[in-house]
Amino acid sequence: MEQQIITELKRLVGSDYVMEQLEDRICYSFDATFRDFPPDVVVKPGNVEEIAAIVKLAGKYRLPVTARGAATGLSGGAVPVQGGISLVLTRLNKILAIDTANRVAVVETGVIAEDFVNAVSQAGLFYPPDPGSIKTATIGGTIAECAGGPRGVKYGITRDYVLGLEVVLPDGRIVEVGNRFDSEMAGPDWGMLFVGSEGTLGIVTKAYLKLIDKPKAKQTLLAVFNSLDDAARTVSEMIASGTIPTTLEIMDNMTIRAVEDFLKVGLPVNAEAILLIEVDGSAKAIAKQAEHVIKVCRQCGATEMQVASTPEDMDKLWRARRAISPACGKINPTKISEDATVPRSQIPAMVRRLREIAQKYNLKMVIFGHAGDGNLHPNILSNKHDHAEMERVEQAVAELFKEALHLGGTLSGEHGIGYMKAPFLKWETGETGFAAGKKLKQVIDQQELLNPGKLFNV
Ligand SMILES: Cc1cc2nc3c(=O)[nH]c(=O)nc-3n(C[C@H](O)[C@H](O)[C@H](O)COP(=O)(O)OP(=O)(O)OC[C@H]3O[C@@H](n4cnc5c(N)ncnc54)[C@H](O)[C@@H]3O)c2cc1C
């Protein structure tokens, strides 16, 4: 990169916050996917004005800008596939207000999601979106990916809690979109345009987020199955029966074994599948819901039901769920994590097809995920240095996307499109939908600077 640009960037944010050496750039070349592309320079701005100035500078020199939160993304959104500036947003780390009267929080987007959730809880309220990466992911990353999580089945996902946003547009102007509180608004909700836009339409610098009442009590249950098919069927039966648990997570046998091997928490390693179910509400309501959950699970073939009786038992089960990623990482070095999502009623069919696909391509596949949302996470455990295996992985991934769409689902329930799914996006949108998405991108970002190579920007 020209020294002139580096000098100008250092003048804008201070030389401590501009990194140009290869060893630094390599640290910002990857996310939780498996390919790496180093940026030409890493810049860590401290406020919205600096971001606006950086984006204007990028426009002047026609440099790509890739926003980066904590880089836990599973579709490669934060990977600067065309080089340019890696714009690291972690210095925007202030919770500006938790307004309990209006039930709104105002937060800078580099704040870690769990820090925010904890601060809201201390104020006596609740912010439900809870991606598995909550301890690391930033609020900006969760907005840009429209993150979901186990609680999505009852409480919805990030878009359900975004009221308004402050955004730096691709030409460097700063704009507020949406609302500052929960009400009707004048005109369309432009804020939603940026939710799930993966850093391709603007840099989100501040968010107005909706807060809700904290549930008074909760109960965690574990249902054990001898058949993955029965577990999958339980999910659709449960929702059809009118009971919406807070979470409804599935783990297949290979996942159970991997986690037990990693954590030793006493999971039933001979089970073909388990469902981890949580209900919440008033003490009276959860007792009734738990009773109903047990009844439906048993009717669908659960061989054993465990009810966590202490907070420690509940924590143990949730630690097991959170340990899936590191546990699988121990089996094979490259974890291809998909989140093809189908309508709940199609979960049994999708689970069957996933197993067939794994067998057909001779791949190790674990199946787990937010089954209550229809959001399965088939993870292929492979080795990126084994080229023959990676070719089979590519074919298997294409086939599982086709299957999800065939069953009325989507390529991505929550992980986004990034560079990894961009080649498949047209399968879902169709030519016209894709052309419209691309046109919108070109109207907002005329120089196509923000996050090239992702979503419609290919
Ligand atoms: C172990 C593990 C578990 C996970 N579990 C879940 C889960 O349950 N649910 C789920 O939805 N996801 C999950 N994820 C995926 C990932 O954590 C989420 O997508 C998360 O929201 C990404 O946040 P981040 O700060 O790491 O964003 P990054 O990875 O840094 O960036 C993601 C995208 O957002 C853009 N971006 C980041 N910040 C901004 C900003 N301020 N303005 C504009 N664009 C921005 C980037 O350019 C990129 O396109 C998981 C990941 C891992 C590794």
The ligand as a Tripos MOL2 file, in Angstrom:
@<TRIPOS>MOLECULE
LIG
   53    58     1     0     0
SMALL
NO_CHARGES

@<TRIPOS>ATOM
      1 C1        -18.3890  -21.2400   18.2230 C.3       1 LIG1
      2 C2        -19.3030  -20.3470   17.4210 C.ar      1 LIG1
      3 C3        -20.6580  -20.3780   17.6830 C.ar      1 LIG1
      4 C4        -21.5260  -19.5570   16.9420 C.ar      1 LIG1
      5 N1        -22.8570  -19.5980   17.2240 N.ar      1 LIG1
      6 C5        -23.6940  -18.7960   16.5530 C.ar      1 LIG1
      7 C6        -25.0920  -18.8060   16.8450 C.ar      1 LIG1
      8 O1        -25.5710  -19.5290   17.7280 O.2       1 LIG1
      9 N2        -25.8910  -17.9640   16.1320 N.ar      1 LIG1
     10 C7        -25.3840  -17.1280   15.1660 C.ar      1 LIG1
     11 O2        -26.1630  -16.3780   14.5720 O.2       1 LIG1
     12 N3        -24.0790  -17.1230   14.8600 N.ar      1 LIG1
     13 C8        -23.2140  -17.9130   15.5260 C.ar      1 LIG1
     14 N4        -21.8770  -17.8910   15.2290 N.ar      1 LIG1
     15 C9        -21.4080  -17.0200   14.1330 C.3       1 LIG1
     16 C10       -20.8990  -15.6190   14.5880 C.3       1 LIG1
     17 O3        -20.4290  -15.6660   15.9060 O.3       1 LIG1
     18 C11       -21.9820  -14.5560   14.4710 C.3       1 LIG1
     19 O4        -22.2700  -14.3450   13.1120 O.3       1 LIG1
     20 C12       -21.6110  -13.2110   15.0940 C.3       1 LIG1
     21 O5        -22.7140  -12.3720   15.0020 O.3       1 LIG1
     22 C13       -20.4160  -12.5190   14.4350 C.3       1 LIG1
     23 O6        -19.9980  -11.4370   15.2550 O.3       1 LIG1
     24 P1        -18.5190  -10.8700   15.1130 P.3       1 LIG1
     25 O7        -18.3840   -9.6670   15.9750 O.co2     1 LIG1
     26 O8        -17.5260  -11.9320   15.3530 O.co2     1 LIG1
     27 O9        -18.5130  -10.4260   13.5840 O.3       1 LIG1
     28 P2        -17.3920  -10.6310   12.4800 P.3       1 LIG1
     29 O10       -17.1630  -12.0700   12.2310 O.co2     1 LIG1
     30 O11       -16.2170   -9.8060   12.8070 O.co2     1 LIG1
     31 O12       -18.1220   -9.9980   11.2240 O.3       1 LIG1
     32 C14       -19.2410  -10.6250   10.6740 C.3       1 LIG1
     33 C15       -19.7920   -9.7510    9.5360 C.3       1 LIG1
     34 O13       -20.3000   -8.5490   10.0470 O.3       1 LIG1
     35 C16       -19.6540   -7.4200    9.4590 C.3       1 LIG1
     36 N5        -19.5410   -6.4480   10.5380 N.ar      1 LIG1
     37 C17       -19.0100   -6.6120   11.7760 C.ar      1 LIG1
     38 N6        -19.1920   -5.5150   12.5070 N.ar      1 LIG1
     39 C18       -19.8400   -4.6260   11.7200 C.ar      1 LIG1
     40 C19       -20.3210   -3.2940   11.9020 C.ar      1 LIG1
     41 N7        -20.1900   -2.6640   13.0640 N.pl3     1 LIG1
     42 N8        -20.9300   -2.6730   10.8690 N.ar      1 LIG1
     43 C20       -21.1020   -3.3010    9.6880 C.ar      1 LIG1
     44 N9        -20.6730   -4.5560    9.4560 N.ar      1 LIG1
     45 C21       -20.0680   -5.1990   10.4600 C.ar      1 LIG1
     46 C22       -18.3330   -7.9630    8.9200 C.3       1 LIG1
     47 O14       -17.8800   -7.1980    7.8210 O.3       1 LIG1
     48 C23       -18.7560   -9.3520    8.4970 C.3       1 LIG1
     49 O15       -19.3600   -9.3180    7.2360 O.3       1 LIG1
     50 C24       -20.9990  -18.7030   15.9350 C.ar      1 LIG1
     51 C25       -19.6300  -18.6740   15.6920 C.ar      1 LIG1
     52 C26       -18.7810  -19.4870   16.4080 C.ar      1 LIG1
     53 C27       -17.3080  -19.4370   16.1270 C.3       1 LIG1
@<TRIPOS>BOND
     1     1     2 1
     2     2     3 ar
     3     2    52 ar
     4     3     4 ar
     5     4     5 ar
     6     4    50 ar
     7     5     6 ar
     8     6     7 ar
     9     6    13 1
    10     7     8 2
    11     7     9 ar
    12     9    10 ar
    13    10    11 2
    14    10    12 ar
    15    12    13 ar
    16    13    14 ar
    17    14    15 1
    18    14    50 ar
    19    15    16 1
    20    16    17 1
    21    16    18 1
    22    18    19 1
    23    18    20 1
    24    20    21 1
    25    20    22 1
    26    22    23 1
    27    23    24 1
    28    24    25 2
    29    24    26 1
    30    24    27 1
    31    27    28 1
    32    28    29 2
    33    28    30 1
    34    28    31 1
    35    31    32 1
    36    32    33 1
    37    33    34 1
    38    33    48 1
    39    34    35 1
    40    35    36 1
    41    35    46 1
    42    36    37 ar
    43    36    45 ar
    44    37    38 ar
    45    38    39 ar
    46    39    40 ar
    47    39    45 ar
    48    40    41 1
    49    40    42 ar
    50    42    43 ar
    51    43    44 ar
    52    44    45 ar
    53    46    47 1
    54    46    48 1
    55    48    49 1
    56    50    51 ar
    57    51    52 ar
    58    52    53 1
@<TRIPOS>SUBSTRUCTURE
     1 LIG1         1 GROUP 0 **** ****
